Amino acid sequence: MLIRMAPLDDEEIPPPEPDQFFLKTAPFFPDREGRFTGGMYLRQHSIDNPSVVLSPDPPKYLRANVSENGLGVEFSSWAQRHAGRQWGLVLKSESAHKAGWERVEIIMEGEIDESLVFAKTTKPGPNGSNDDSGDVGMEESEEEGGKEREREEEEEEELVDGDGWKGWMACQWSLGHPQLFWITAELKGELPEFCERVRIVREFIAESNDVEADVVV
């Protein structure tokens, strides 16, 4: 069960920093919407269960940014009661067994997965796999200007990880909302029928119309 939290009466929503963003899903195949794409935002399920779930609305309090060293994604909250606290996006791994996929969590204070970076990758091919070259394969129109094009290209970068990471998948799981997992090199067959591959991209908050939406944490 998700708990809806409203800001205190004396708190006003501050404007976002220029580089703050929300994380959201994007189709694995650019020309094909999926069940868990179309602007599903990543958020923490709860303090007791920090698993990442997907919501049609962005988080109310948590805003993401790339860490100072450019490695990993961290979160901060504008709420006064969260002053000074930081969260990190972490790919969990159960050492007791080798699984084809593992949980993704938003952990408060102390953990951050520094192997996570935003990068441009080739679009998935017909077989659903990405080329390992890391090239972009983007098309640009002649009308696009320098800075505007640079910003658009930055937004089209997706969140990727290093060795052992083989992509993201979303599943209709046990938490009442779709849950995000990362795919490991141990996955040999097809995904379960209640799951599908997704990509993770940024939506910069300063350019979003949804920043003041009444949504869950």
Secondary structure by P-SEA (a helix, b strand, c coil): cbbbbbcccccccccccccbbbbbccccccccccccccbbbbbbccccccbbbbbccccccbbbbccccccbbbbbbcccccccbbbbbbbcccccccccbbbbbbcccccccccbbbbbbccccccccccccccccccccccccaaaaaaaaaaabbbbbcccccbbbbcccccccbbbbbbcccccccccccbbbbbbbbbcccccccccccccc
